[in-house]
């Protein structure tokens, strides 16, 4: 049978309240008493029951983070930024992968609600507010990461994706490209649709340019490679002369399918620009131009907003928007 707090108190010749203070507020206890209690804990093999403590407190010391794709290095950096900031407050981050699936997203949100986490960070796949409202009814603060839901008063942190899409296509137009393709994952993902909106806005400044939208089922390298292979099969006159990809994984795949498996020269025949500026972009066979997002800062800021919401329930939702940055490399150079 494991030792209890009462056993520790008896072994250290102190009260149960003193043991509790040593475990939770050691600054209130004399150093020699703290040392005596820790010696008793070690000798008895006492392990604190955090589950019971959290049950009494009504809230755990964990933050739930649900992202679209844990295999995407962008979201790995977001998670890293969130973990680093949360650790400063003694919080841990529990990571969930929705895999761009609305049902999985909802299941994670309900699981975190049942576990009474300190709060939830969510990259939304679905615009259904029902599971979000269940969190609110449970008193669990929520922050949207890399997106928002119009009409919902939920704190959020993201990059201006419309501006990012505009910057990408404006850059291609400035390079003299006029037959531009936008390669995207599901257009129902808000970040993707915003980037397309920015691309279309840029095209308004060039009446002689055209935009072709190629929608894929996923935002992955394999999906991009399939598009690149399809482009390589087209007659040169029927191909775009530039491709803007909704993320860098797609861009890496297009590069592989078009230039490595096919016979399209990048950037001579086809300029390629991605989005996120993950490490793969710089390390590609032809280094890829991209729209950079401050991923780690996004994650850290999301935790800050979550702490603000937890400290002041009912306060107006705060929204933080970062500006994207164009990074030019060989894949779009003249």
Secondary structure as GFF3:
##gff-version 3
##sequence-region A 1 334
A	DSSP	alpha_helix	5	12	.	.	.	ID=ss1
A	DSSP	alpha_helix	16	24	.	.	.	ID=ss2
A	DSSP	three_ten_helix	26	28	.	.	.	ID=ss3
A	DSSP	alpha_helix	31	44	.	.	.	ID=ss4
A	DSSP	alpha_helix	50	57	.	.	.	ID=ss5
A	DSSP	beta_strand	62	67	.	.	.	ID=ss6
A	DSSP	alpha_helix	73	88	.	.	.	ID=ss7
A	DSSP	beta_strand	92	97	.	.	.	ID=ss8
A	DSSP	alpha_helix	102	114	.	.	.	ID=ss9
A	DSSP	beta_strand	119	122	.	.	.	ID=ss10
A	DSSP	alpha_helix	130	137	.	.	.	ID=ss11
A	DSSP	beta_strand	141	145	.	.	.	ID=ss12
A	DSSP	beta_strand	155	159	.	.	.	ID=ss13
A	DSSP	alpha_helix	161	174	.	.	.	ID=ss14
A	DSSP	beta_strand	179	184	.	.	.	ID=ss15
A	DSSP	alpha_helix	190	203	.	.	.	ID=ss16
A	DSSP	beta_strand	210	215	.	.	.	ID=ss17
A	DSSP	alpha_helix	221	233	.	.	.	ID=ss18
A	DSSP	three_ten_helix	236	238	.	.	.	ID=ss19
A	DSSP	beta_strand	242	245	.	.	.	ID=ss20
A	DSSP	alpha_helix	248	255	.	.	.	ID=ss21
A	DSSP	pi_helix	256	260	.	.	.	ID=ss22
A	DSSP	beta_strand	271	276	.	.	.	ID=ss23
A	DSSP	alpha_helix	279	283	.	.	.	ID=ss24
A	DSSP	beta_strand	289	292	.	.	.	ID=ss25
A	DSSP	alpha_helix	295	311	.	.	.	ID=ss26
A	DSSP	beta_strand	319	322	.	.	.	ID=ss27
A	DSSP	beta_strand	325	327	.	.	.	ID=ss28
###
